[in-house]
Amino acid sequence: MSFYYDISFIQELTHNDETMIKSVVQTFLNSVPPLIESLMSSCEKQDWLQTAKDAHSLKSNIDALQIKSIHDDVKNIDIFGKQNIQLELIPGMCKKVKEVLELCIDELKLDYSM
């Protein structure tokens, strides 16, 4: 059992098919790092609309693996960036999202021998 993610939703969805679970994990490992990079880059440039779009793109990955510790942060980055509000909070949330996702990636690689 992972501290960062919960694979039970994927297990239920795939009827515990290990091949399909590994495929979902591999898709996560392939798609999330470029999204993190884009999120951090747009945040650094203070391009809040793009930061919001990047956060929105991460939401389905985060929801699929039930990464609850950053769910609200990603949702808020999306909302704040689109509405141009509470912008001073976005960099800290982006940093937290990046750190948690990098820990998830490391843990997934270990847990699924990838």
N, C-alpha and C positions, 0 to 999 in steps of 0.2 A: 504494500500500500504506500502511496506517495503522499508526501506532505504538501506538495504543490499542485498536483492535479488529481482528478478522479476519473478513471477510465470506465466506470460502471455504465454511464450513458451509452458509450460506444459498444461495450459488451452486450448490453441489452439490444441495441439497434442491430447488431450483427449476429445475434444469437450465439455470442461467445466464439465466433469464428476467428481463430488466431490469425489466419492469413489476412482477413479483412481488417482486423484490429491493427496489425502491423502496417497494412497499407495506409490506414488513417494516420497512424503515428508518422510514417514516412512522409506523407503529404504535409503534415504539420511541420516536420523538421525541414522540409524543402521550402515551404511558403512563408514561414514566420520570420526567419532571419532577415530577408530582404525588406519585409514590412517593418521590422524593428528599426533597421537602418534608415528607411524612409521617414518613419515617425520622428526619430531623433534629429535627422537632417532638417526636416520642415520645422520642427520645434526650435532648433538652433537659429534658423533663419526668421523665426517669429512669423512664419506663414501659417497662421492659425487655421485657415480654411483647409489647407492641405493636411495639417496635423490632425484635424477632425476627421478628414477622409481616411487617413492612415489608421487612426484609432477605430473607425467604423469597419475597415477591412479586417482588423484583428479580432473583432467581436465574435464572429462565428467560430474561429479557432479556439478562442478562450472559452466560449460556451460549450463547444463540443467536448473539451477536456475538463470542463467544470473547474476552471482556475478561478476560484471564488475570491481569492485575496486581491485580485486586480479588476474584478468585474466592474465595480463602481467607478474606479479610476478611468477605465477605458470609456465607459458610458459618459462620464463627465467631460473627458477630453473632447469627445465627439460633440456633446451639447455646447460646452463653453466655446469651443473653436468656431462652431457654426453660428452661434449667437453673439460672438465677440464680447463675451462677458467673463469676469473672473480670470482673465488671461494670466495674471501673476501666479495662479495655481497650476497652470498647465505644465511648465517645465518639471516641477517636482513629481507630478503624476506620471509624466513620460519616463522620468528616471526610474521610478518604482516599477512601472510596467516592463521596462527593458530588463531590469535586474531580475524580476520574478520570471519572465519568459526565458531568460538565459539559464536560470537555475532549472526550469522545467525541461528545457532542451537537453541540458547535461543529464538530468535524471532519466528522461525518456531514452536517451542513447544507451545509458547503462542498463535500464530495465528491459529494453528490447534488443540489446546487443547490436546496436546500429552505429 
